Amino acid sequence: MLDGNRERAAVIRNGRSRTRTYAAGAVALLAFATGCGDNGGGGSAAPAAATTPAAPRPSGAAPTAAATTAAAAGAPAGAGAAAWAKWNLTPLAPAPAAPADKPIKLERTGPVPVFSDVRTSDKVVFITIDDGAEKDPKFVEMLTDLKVPISMFLTRDIVKNDYGYFKPLQALGNHVQNHTVDHPVMSKIPAEKQKSEICDAQSALTQQYGAAPLLFRPPFGDGANTPTLNTSVQQCGPRAMVLWRESMQIHDMQYQAADKQLKPGDIILAHFRGPKELKGATMTQMFGDLLARIQEQGFSVARLEDYIQPPA
């Protein structure tokens, strides 16, 4: 549950810190078994403004006229028009080529930066999906068809019963990142517990997926700008903490910005959730609505890691 306090979130980009203030009324995030109601912004309890949900498209509806027009014009590279029509979606415009000069450059040692967007003039946004509770095979099929890039921030104890579910998503080029062992409120636990939450998840995810997570997301965004958590992250291997500007609910997003508009480089938070948490909607319906909302504002989806330079 989010509160209505004003939070000043310090966002560090490429070694430089900027401070932004957000104000929003109280909103309730979707609750689910792990208590994952990640709130927006940096630090603890930074609220995102509620939006009016758009009307959902009925499952199995015929492709839109826009989809038919896009099909005639040719689909973006990576997914044919028929693939988008299969999911009742209009093809997204392809993202531009990843920049050679990465806007976020990470260092091998020292404090880790905290960011919730990426400095870029490209009209792109980045989708990140947390936790891993819902393991819908149709979502794997959807991403296999559409080739839309995501970053997965996985919680060890939520995914350990089926690590294999996420491997086909990883095989599509999507990176696995660290989201703790069991999703605690990080500022409420001592430094040693913080370290075990991050280090134990880092070890398990590295073993299972063959690559050490480069990025860490604290549950609820809590404690991201505290020295204690920054030190714990440094000790465990990730080299940045990633927050977000928008969070996807069921049919629409909650925005931190007062104008409720996407900006180039925004990071969007979503979750692996199913009908129980989505009021009957499926993971694929939620994701389809997310893509539609992104497209309505004229954005493409790029891969977050393509805009980040790992330590040399």
N, C-alpha and C positions, 0 to 999 in steps of 0.2 A: 504494500500500500504506500502510495506516495503522499508526502505532506505538501502544504502550500507555502512553505518558507522560501524566501529568496536565497539563492545559493550563488556564490561567486566561484566559478569553476576556473581554475588555472589550467590552461591548455598549452602544452609545450610542443612547438613544431620546429623540427630540425635544429634543436638546441636553443631556440628562442621561446620565451614564455609570453603568452598574451592572456589577458584577463577579460572575461565576458560575463555579464550578469544576465540571468534569466529570471523571469517572474512568471508564475503560473498558478492557477487554482488547483485545488486538490483533485486528483484523479485516481481511480483504482485501476491498477494493471491486472491482467489476467493472472489468477493464482493457479498453481498446480503443485503436484505432490512434493517437488523439491523446494517449494517456496521461491521459485525463480520469478520475481517480479522486477527484473532489472530496471532501475530508473535511469533517466537520461542525464547527460552532462557529466561533470567530473565530481569526484568526492561522493559523500554519502547523501542520499535523499535529495538529488537534484531533479525537480519535477519537469515533465514535458507537458505542454499544453494539450488538452484534449481537442479532438477534431470531430466533426460530424461524419459518421461512417457513410461511405458511398454505398449505393444499393448493390448487393451481390449479383453476379451473373448466375443464372440457373445452371446447374450441372447438366451437361449434355446439350447446351444451347447451340444453335447453328452459328458458324463463324460470322463475325460482324462484317458489314460492308467494307469497313476500313481494312480488315484482314484480307478480304477478297482483292481489294485494290492493291494492297502491299504484295500479295502473291503474284499479281500480274506484273508488278514492277520488279520483282525479284527479292528474295529474302536476304537477310544479312548473312555474311560469311559464317559458316559453322552450323547453321540450322536451316533446312529448307522450309519453304512456305507451308508445305503439308504438315511438318512437325508442329508448327505454331497453331495451325488450324485444328490439329488433333486435340489441343488443349484449349480450344476456343479463344485463342489469343491473337492479337495483331503482332507481327514480327517487330521486335525492337531494332532500332538502328544499331549497327555495329559500333563498338567502342573504337576510338582511335588507337593507333599503335602505342604501346607502352613507351613512356619517355625514356630516352637514353640516360638523361641526367635526372636521377630519381629525386623527387622533392623531399623525401624523408630519408636521411642518411643516419644509420645507426652506428654507434661506437661499440667497441669490444668490451670496454670497461667503463666504470663510472656510473653515475645516476642514469636511470633509463628515462627517456622522454614519455610524456603522456599526451595522447592526441585523440581528438574525436572527429577530425576531418583532415583532409589532405590539401595542401596548397597547390592548386592547379587551375589553369584556365580551360582545361578540357571539360566539356559538359557531360561529366560522368559522375556516378555515385557508386558506392561499394556496399554490397550486401554481406552481412555477417550473421551467422546463425548459431545460436547458443545451446548448450546443455546436452541434448541428444536423447530426450525421453521418448519422443515419437520416432519410430523406425518404420515408416511407411514405404513399402517397396515401390509404390506408385511414384513417390517423390524421386527415387533413384531413376526410374524410367523417364520422368519428366526432365530432369537435368541432363540425362543422356541424350534425349531428343533435342533439347533447346540449347545446350551448351552455354548456359548462363553461369558465369563464375560466381562462386561464393567463398567465404572463409568460414571454417567451422571451429568454434571455440567450445571444446568438449569437456564435460565434467566426468572425471574418471568413474566414480561410483554409479553414475547414470548410464554410462555406455558399456561398462565392463561385462554385462551379461550378453552383449552382442557387438564386440569390437568390429566384427566382420561387416556389419551393415554399412559402415562408413567407408570401407575400402574401395568399393566401386565409385563413390563420390570423389575420393582422393585420386583414383586413377584417371578421372576427368581433368586433373590439374588443380583441384581444390586443396588448399593447405589445411592441415590440422593444427590448431593452436590450443593454448592452455587456459582452462577455466576452473581450476582447482580440483581437489579430490571429491568433496561433497557439498560444495556451494554454501559456505558459511558467510556471515557478515564479517568481513575481514577486520574492520576496525574494532570489533568486539572480542577478538581473540588475541592472545599474546604473540609476541614476535616469533617464538619458536614454533607455535602452532601455525602461524602464517607460513613460515618456511616449509613445514612439512606438507601443508596443503598444496603449495606450489611445486616443491621439489618432487614429492611422490607422484603427483600427476604428470610432471615433466618426464620422469623416468618411465612410467607406464605407457604414456603416449608415444614416447620415442621408441620403446621396444615394440609396440604394436604396429606402428605406422612407418618405422624406418627413418624418421627424420625428427630431429629435436625441434619442438615448437619455438619459433622466433618471437612470438607475441603472447602477451598475457592479458586477460580481461578479468578484473575482480568482479565477483558476483554483486549485482545491484550497482556497479560502478563505485562501490563503497571503499573509501580509504585510498583512492587512486593518487591523491595529491599529498599523502602523508609520508614523511621520511621513513617511518618504520616499514611500511609496505614496499616502498621503493627499494630499501635495502634487502628485504626478503626476496623480491624479484631478482635483483642482481645476483644473489647467492645461488639461485636455482637455474639460471640460464637464459630465460627470455630477455630480450633487449629493448622492449618497449611495452607500454600499457596502452590498450586501445579502448576507447569509450565510443560514443555515438552522438549523432545529432537528431536522428528520428528513430522511433521504435514502431515496428509493424504490429498491429493488433489483429483484427480479423479481416476487415475489408478495407481499412484505411490506416494511415499512420498517425502517431502523435508526434508533434513537432516541438522543438525547443524554441525556434525562432518565432517571433510574434506574427510575422506575415504568413506563417504556415506554408512556406515554399522551400523546395529543395534548392541547394546551392551547389555549384561545382565542387566536387571533392567530398561531399557529405558521406559519412559512414552511417548506414542504416542497421539497426538491430532487429533481428527476428529470432524465433525460437523453433526448435524441432517440437512441434505440438500437434495434437490430434483433435478429433471431434469433442472429446470430453472437455478440453480446455478452450476450444474454439466455438463453443455453442453449436455443435453439430457440423461445422465446416471441417473439411479435410485439410491436411497439410498442403496438398496440391492446389486446392481452391484458395487458401490463404496466399500461397506464393504467386499464383496467377493474378490475384488482386493486387499484390505488391507490384508486380511487373506492370500492370495496367496503370497504377498510380504514378509510377516512374515515367512511363511513356507519355502520359497526359501532360506532364510538365516538360517534355522534350529532352529527357535525359537518356543516356545509355548506361549500361552496367559494365564496369571494368573490374579487374581483379586487384584487390587491395595490395597484395604482395608485389605486383608489378610496378607499384609506385614507391616501393621501399628498397633502399640499398642496405643489404645485410652488412655486418661488420667485416672489414677486410681481413 
